[in-house]
Amino acid sequence: MTPEFDGMVEPEITINGTRLSFGQAMTVRVAIESFASSLSEMPAKERTGIFRSYQARIIELRELYMANQPRRT
């Protein structure tokens, strides 16, 4: 995790052997959260097995990238 500004910490993400910059990692995290928000707005009748699978993976990713966040007081 790399601190950049105001104590903000982003996860270290590597894609195909290339480590993402702070801004790129932030963009990936924001994209994941945007996708999660879109999923939550989906009508219940449209929530299929793939929905539950995406939701489970998002929870796993959140646990990984939130693990080393500094505590705010």
C-alpha positions as CSV (number, residue, x, y, z in Angstrom):
1,M,0.0,0.0,0.0
2,T,1.4,3.3,-1.0
3,P,0.5,6.5,0.8
4,E,0.1,9.5,-1.5
5,F,-1.6,12.5,-0.1
6,D,-3.5,13.3,3.1
7,G,-2.6,9.9,4.5
8,M,-4.7,8.2,1.8
9,V,-3.5,4.7,1.1
10,E,-4.2,2.7,-2.1
11,P,-3.6,-1.0,-2.5
12,E,-0.6,-2.3,-4.5
13,I,-2.1,-3.8,-7.6
14,T,-0.1,-5.6,-10.3
15,I,-1.6,-6.5,-13.7
16,N,0.3,-8.8,-16.0
17,G,3.5,-8.0,-14.1
18,T,3.1,-4.2,-14.2
19,R,2.6,-2.5,-10.8
20,L,0.0,0.2,-11.0
21,S,0.7,3.7,-9.9
22,F,-1.2,5.3,-7.0
23,G,-3.6,7.0,-9.4
24,Q,-4.2,3.8,-11.4
25,A,-4.8,1.8,-8.2
26,M,-7.3,4.4,-7.0
27,T,-9.1,4.3,-10.4
28,V,-9.4,0.5,-10.1
29,R,-10.8,0.8,-6.6
30,V,-13.3,3.5,-7.6
31,A,-14.3,1.4,-10.6
32,I,-15.0,-1.6,-8.4
33,E,-17.1,0.5,-6.0
34,S,-19.0,2.0,-8.9
35,F,-19.8,-1.4,-10.2
36,A,-20.9,-2.5,-6.7
37,S,-23.2,0.5,-6.6
38,S,-24.7,-0.4,-10.0
39,L,-25.3,-4.0,-8.8
40,S,-27.0,-2.8,-5.7
41,E,-29.5,-0.8,-7.8
42,M,-30.4,-3.9,-9.9
43,P,-34.0,-5.1,-9.3
44,A,-34.3,-8.2,-7.1
45,K,-35.9,-10.3,-9.9
46,E,-32.8,-9.7,-12.1
47,R,-30.3,-10.8,-9.4
48,T,-29.1,-14.2,-10.8
49,G,-26.2,-16.5,-9.8
50,I,-23.7,-14.2,-11.6
51,F,-25.0,-11.3,-9.5
52,R,-24.2,-13.2,-6.3
53,S,-20.8,-14.2,-7.7
54,Y,-19.9,-10.6,-8.5
55,Q,-21.1,-9.5,-5.1
56,A,-19.0,-12.1,-3.3
57,R,-15.9,-11.2,-5.3
58,I,-16.4,-7.5,-4.5
59,I,-16.6,-8.3,-0.8
60,E,-13.3,-10.2,-1.1
61,L,-11.6,-7.4,-2.9
62,R,-12.9,-4.8,-0.3
63,E,-11.4,-6.9,2.5
64,L,-8.1,-7.0,0.7
65,Y,-7.8,-3.3,-0.1
66,M,-9.2,-2.1,3.2
67,A,-6.9,-4.4,5.3
68,N,-4.1,-1.8,5.7
69,Q,-6.0,1.4,5.8
70,P,-5.0,3.8,8.5
71,R,-7.5,4.4,11.3
72,R,-8.9,7.9,11.3
73,T,-9.5,9.5,14.6
